[in-house]
Amino acid sequence: MTDQEYRWLQPSAMADPGPDTDPGRPGDRTGGRPRRTPRDWFVDIVMFVFAALVGLGAADVADSVGNPEYVVVLDQLAGAAACCALWLRRRWPVGLAVTLVGVSVIAPVASGAMIVALFTLTVHRPFKTVAAVGSAAIAAGLVQAVLRPDPSVSFRAAAVATVVIVLLIVGWGMFVRSRRQLVVSLRDRARRAEAEAALRAEQAQRLAREAIAREMHDVLAHRLTLLSVHAGALEFRPDAPPAEVARAAGVIRDSAHEALNDLREVIGVLRGPAAGDGPATGDEHRPQPTLDTLDALVAESREAGMKVALDHRVARPQDVPAAIGRNVYRIAQEGLTNARKHAPGAEVTVTLTGAPGDGLTVEVRNPAPEGDAPPVPGSGQGLIGLTERATLAGGRLDHGPTPDGGFKVGAWLPWAA
């Protein structure tokens, strides 16, 4: 279906827009009026020929019953004018149909043009208007049978034929109208489906970008915090023993190397093909942390000089699903990163409890920092990301200061039995 046909079939083109527009005709508009297409020309010619043939048959009947010559001439002129008026059937369907119904009362030659106008009216206008004009057409046919009777046909037969013809024309027009409306409805539904699919794809891409951004924050913040802590230690302790300086430099080197590797992996995911693969978060391209790797995270933090106590009281840890273990790891990682930045030197406690069916709880708590901790800039995006992560997993996350001036981050995640 072309766009021109689609505009022709629009339901708005089937409502009465007034005498100055022609919504029923497809084509481009020039000077405010639509231009006729080859299809319009073909249909108009066919309708004109049909109306002319019906008019010629009525003219033969009128001539054969002995009507005066001037009456026959007037009938022919009225029929010719009615056929030519069909050019305006799309522009003024209501006015033309009503006019031709009136003319057909005294000029049977215009009956063919009246039938075409009634069909056009049925296709392009609501049933209420069609019912009124159709009733007028039936009444006009009955009056015509009285004023201009055909001697070879009884009044009853003429009345039955009039009613049947009008009902057939109206029924056919309503069928065409319904079919066009169905096509328009299916076309609109297809367009809406395409728009919804594009919207879902856009939302999936947005969620993928958010997941990648959250992953980058969780991974890189931990590495860069280690860099910051050890670089600060070297800055404020230039007289440190060579062994400590070498150890700090080694940690800085390793952390920078790991941060670069993590960044390369994320960028590789962003540059990789995404067609048909769904939203990419990077989880498919890198080994993901689990609950078993939490010990390595704590050991890494201790090597960086942090005091970390791990209280692991999870029943059947080997049965913890990988997704839950990954979320626990990220929450603990962010909690340790925040404690390292805002409470350097304080002992951090990581507590894990839970069992299948009860859920799994992770809490990272640190006391108030010793002395005046140097201010560290932070946007709070890490905690926001953790809250989103816990919510998406069906759990919840709480964070805030403790009564002793410290800070805690705690989360509960569902763990099915």
N, C-alpha and C positions, 0 to 999 in steps of 0.2 A: 504494500500500500504506500502510495506516495504521500508527501506532506500536503499536497494540494487536495488529494482525496480525503485526508484526515481532517483538514479544515472544513471541507464540505460536510463531513459527517458529524461535526461537533454538535452536541445537544443545543448549544447556544444558537446554532444556525437553524434550529427547528422552532425557536420562539419568535414571536412577531416583533421585529426590531423597528417597524415603522416604514414609511414610504421611501425613505432616502437611502436605504441600504439594501444589500442583497446577500445575506449570509448564506443562502442556500447554494450559491454558485461558487465553485472553487476558482483558483487562479490568483495571480498577483493583482494588487490594487493599483490603479493608475488614476490619479486625480480623485481619490476617494471612492472609486467604483472598481469592483473586481473585474478582471479581464476574462472573457470566455475562453475556455480551453477547447481543444478538438473534441473531447468527449461531450462538452456542452452542445457544440454545434451538431454533432451526430444525434444526440437525444432530441434536440429541438426540431431537427428536420423530420425525425421519425414521428414525433408528436404532431407536427403540422400536417404531415401526410395522412396520419390516422384521422385527424379532425376533418381534413378536406374530404376524405373518402366517405366518412359518415355524413358529412354535409351534402355531398353529391347524391347519396342515396335518399336523403330526406328531400332534396330538391326534386328528384325524379318523382317521388310520391306526391309532392305538392303540385307538380305540373300535371300529373295524371288524373287528379281529382277534379279538374276543371276550374282551378282558381284563376282569377283575372291575371292578365299578363303583367300588370304593374305589381301585383302582389308577388308573383314569382320573381320578378326583377329585384324587388325590395328584399325578398328572402335571400337571394343570392348575394346581394351586396352586404346584408347583415352577416351571412355566413362567412364571406371573405374577410370582413372586418374582424369577426370573432377569431378566425384562424390567425390573422396577422397579430391580433392582440396577445396571442400566446407568447410572443416575444417577451412580454412583461410578466409572465406567470411566476417567475422566481422573485422579482422585485416587489410586486404587489399581489401576492397570492390570494389574500382575503378579498381585497377590493375587486380583483378580476373575477374571482369565482362568483361573488355576489352579483356583479354586473351581468355575467354570462347566464346565470340562473334566471335573471329577470328577462334578458333578451330571448332566451329559449322558450319563454311562455308564448310569445307571438311569432317567433321565427324558428321553426324546428330545424332549419339548416344549421343553426348555431349549437345544436345539441352535442355534436362531436367535440367542439371546442370547450363546451361546458363540462363534458366528462373529463377532458384532460386537465382543466383548471381545478376540478374537484379532486382529482388524483394528486395533483401537485400540492393542493391545500392540505390533504390528509398526510402527506409525507413530511411537510415542513411546519405544521402547526399543531397545537394541543388538541386533544379529543373534544374538549368543550366547544371550541370554535368549529371543528369539523362536524359535530353533531348538529349544531344550529344550521350551518350551511347545507348539510346533507338533508335535513328535514325540509328546508326551503326548496331543495332540488326535487324532492319527492312531490311536494305540493305543486311546484311548477309543472312537473310532468303530468299531474292529474288535471291541472287547469288547461294545459296544452291539449290534452285528449278531449276536452270539452270544446275549446275555441277552435282548434285546428284538427278535427278528428280524421282518422284514416278509415275510409269506408270498409276496407277489407279486414279491419281489426276491431273487435268489440271493446267497449270501454273497460270491462273487467280485465280482458287480456292486456290492454295497454297499461292499466294500473299495476297489474302484477309484474309486467315487464319493467316498468319504471322502478318499482321498489327493489326488484332483484338486481337490476343494473346498478343502482345507487349503492346497494349493500355490497355488491361485489367490488365496486371501485373503492369504497371506503375500506373494506376488509383487505384488499390488496395493498392499498396505500399504508394502512396500519402495519401490515406485515413488513413492508419495505422499511418503514420508519423504525420498527422494533429491531430489525436486523442491523440497520445502521447504528442504532444506539448500542447494540451488543458489541459491534466491532469497535466503536469508540471506547466502550467500557473496558474491553480486553486490551486495547492499545494503552489506555491510561493505566490499567493494572500492570501491564508489562513495564511501562515507564516508571511507575512507583517501585516495582520490584527492583529495577536497575538502580534507581536512586537509593533504595534501602541497602542493596548490596554494596554500592559504593560507600555509603555511610558506615556500614559494618566494617568494610576494609579499612576505612580511615580510622575508625575507633581502634581496630586491632593494631594498626601501625602506631597510634598514639600510645596504647598500652605497652607495646613493645619498646618504644622509646623510653617510656617511664621506667620499665623494668631494667633496661640497659643503664639508664642514669642511676637508678637505685643500686644496681650491682657495682657500677664504677665507684660510687661514693663509698659503699661498704668495703670494697677491696682497697682502693687507693688511699682512703683516709687512714686506714690502719698503717699502711706502709709509710706514708708521708709523716704521720705522727712520730713514728720511730726515728725517722730522719731528723725531725725537728728537735726531739728530746736529746738525742746524742750530739747534734750540732750545737745545741745550747749548752750542753755540758762541756764540750770542748771550748766554747767561747768564754764561759765563766770560770773554767778551771784550766788556764793555760799552763799551770805548773803541775798538772797531774802526772803521775808516773807514766813512763813510756808504755808499760804494759796496758794500762787503762786506755791511753790514747789509741794504741793499736787496736784494742778490742772495740772501742767506740767507732773507729774508722772502719773496721771490718763490718760492724753492724750497719753503718751508713751505706757502705758499698753494697752489701747484700740486699738491704731494703730498697735502695735505688734500682738495683737489678731486677728485683721481684716486681717493683712498681712498673718498670718499663715493660716487663713481660706481660703483666696484667693489662696494661694499656694497649699493647700490640694485639692481644687476643680480642679485646672489646672492639678495637678499630677493625680488625679482621672480620668480625661478625657484622659490623655495620656495612662493610664493603662487599660482603658475600652476597650471592644470589638469594633473593627472597621470594621469587615467583613460585607459587604453589607450595611453599614450605610453611606457610602460616607465620605468625609473629615470631621473630627471632629474638631471644633474650640473651643468647650467649651460653645458655646452660648446655646446649648440645655440643659445644666445641671446646669445652674445658672440663677437667676433672673437678667435680663439685665437692665442697666440704660436706662432711656428715658428722654425726655425733661422735664417731670414733676419732675424728681429727681434732676434736676440741682439746684433747690433751696436748697436741702439738702447738695449738694456739697459746695455751697457757705457758708451755715451755718457752715459746718464742718471746712472750711478754716477760718472763722471768729473766731470760738472757739479756733483755733490754734494760734490766735493772728494776723492774717492777716487783712489788711484793704481792703475789697472787695466791689465794687459798682456794682450792677447788673442792667443793663438797658435793660429791656425785652419789646420789641415792635413788637412782632410777632402776626400777625393777625390770628385768629382762631388756637391757639396753640393746642387745643384738636384734630385737624385734622392732625397734623404732623405725618407722618408715623413713626413707631417704629424704623426702620433702620436709618432714618435720625436723629431722636432724640438721638439714641445711639451714632452716629458719632459726633453730636454736644456736647454731654456730654464728650466724650473722648477728643475732641479737647480742650474744656474748662478746663478739668482736667489737661491735659498736660501743658496748658498755665499757670494755677495757680501753678503747681509744679515748672515750670521753674522760674516763678516770685519769688516764695518762696525761691528758691535756690540762685538766682543771684541778686535779689533786695529785700533783707529782709527789712521790715519796710516801703516800698513804697506802695502807694495805687494802687490797681489793678482794672481796669475797664473791666467788661465783658458786651459786647453789643450784643444783638440778634435782628435782623430785618428780615422781609421777609413776604411773603404771597403766597398762592397757585398760581402756574404759574410763579411767579417771582423768586422762589428759596428762600433759607434760608441762611442768612449770620451771622456768629459768629466771634467775634473779642475779643481777650484778649490783653490788652495794659497796660503796666506799665511804669512809668517815670524812670529816672535815679536813681540808689540807693543812699540813703543818706550816705555820707561819703564813706569810702573805704570798699566795701563789701568783705568779706573773699572769697578767690578763692574756687570754688566748682568744682570738676572734673565732666566732662560730655563728652559723646561720640557723642552726636547729634542723637542717634538712635531714640529718641522719636519724633523729628521733621521729620525724615525720615519715620517713621511709620505713622505719621499723613498725610504726603504727599501721601503715598501709599493708606491710607484709603480713603482720599478725591478723589483720582484718580479712585479707584475702584468703588466709589459711583457715578462717572460721574461728579464730581465737580473739584475744584482746591483749593490749599492752598498756601498762601504767608506768609512769615515771614522775619523779619529783624529788624535792629535798626531804631529808629525814629529820626527826627531832634533834639529833645531835649535830646538825649542821652539815651532814654528808649528803649523798645523793644515791638514788637507787633507780634501776631500770628492771622492771619485772614483766613477764609475759606468761600467759597460759595458752597452750595450743592443744586442740583436740587430738586424742589418740584413741582410735576405735579399738574395741576389744577383739 
